[in-house]
């Protein structure tokens, strides 16, 4: 018997059951809070103390990365000058499981004094926070998963889940798209996957015409470093020559012209395609290079190594 494994499963089942209970009994003010934040000309100021403060930071980050301007303000620092970060056009989202944290009182009073909309998130509807709030997001007062009833576990999971629910509801309200998500994630794996082909492609296209003799076309393929040559006539891509085309025509290769050997109507991609989509095409077709075209005109070359170096895969 593995006591640690059993404990882990018990904790996860307890928290999963709590999330299911919350999903079946969403706070009555949830839709009103989404409407309030979506219409607010300012930002969402998310705050909390202790474990609620850590959750508040994550909720603020999720909102900000999905199209809802947000920031975390520490309530203790707010009492010593950071209250100036809160404007009349903002919405304050205040997290406190008990709703009685003393560190929150100055910020509560500030929102009441200057008529800043206050959204309270707590498990105690009769608490100081919830009584003062304009809108109340009440989570179920369920047992903590720690077994001693004191360690924030179930309550913080519920708070985080409700914060995610708010962020996604707002995301959909704003018609936030994958392209928009990429704007806020220029770095790391996400940034690489959201990059456009135009950012990673090579703008020098190894090109020949249909009438180019194959000995010259071979030189173009070699010098370009991509193992291909684009066949371009009057600015229009009419074909591409690859290693496979060379093998298929090996017996008569040196007597042919580029147009005789090229594959017609090759697969191309536009420069505004997501790099991840281009990689999927390369993998699906089992090829390593794509010609990038704007309309019928080639404007670049994208190699699978470019995608791998950028961290797209």
Number of C-alpha atoms within 10 A of each C-alpha: 5 6 8 9 10 10 14 12 12 15 18 14 13 18 22 15 14 23 21 11 15 17 14 9 12 15 19 12 15 18 12 13 23 18 14 15 22 18 9 16 13 17 22 27 22 26 27 26 20 12 16 22 20 15 22 29 18 18 26 24 18 20 23 17 19 24 20 22 18 24 23 21 24 22 23 19 11 19 16 10 9 14 18 9 12 22 17 14 14 21 25 27 27 29 27 27 23 18 23 16 16 11 16 23 16 16 23 20 12 15 21 15 9 11 14 18 22 25 25 27 28 27 23 20 18 13 17 18 27 25 14 17 20 16 21 25 25 23 23 19 16 16 17 20 22 15 12 8 12 10 13 16 20 25 27 21 17 25 26 18 17 23 21 16 15 19 23 17 17 21 19 12 12 13 11 15 12 11 12 14 17 20 15 14 17 14 13 11 13 15 18 23 22 23 24 21 25 19 12 19 21 16 13 11 21 23 21 25 21 21 14 17 18 21 14 14 25 21 12 20 20 14 13 15 10 18 16 26 28 28 26 21 16 8 11 16 24 21 24 25 25 19 11 13 16 17 10 11 15 11 9 10 19 15 11 15 18 25 22 19 22 22 18 14 10 14 16 20 21 18 23 14 15 22 26 19 16 24 24 12 17 18 12 9 10 9 13 15 21 23 26 26 19 14 12 13 16 25 19 22 26 28 19 18 13 17 21 12 11 17 15 23 15
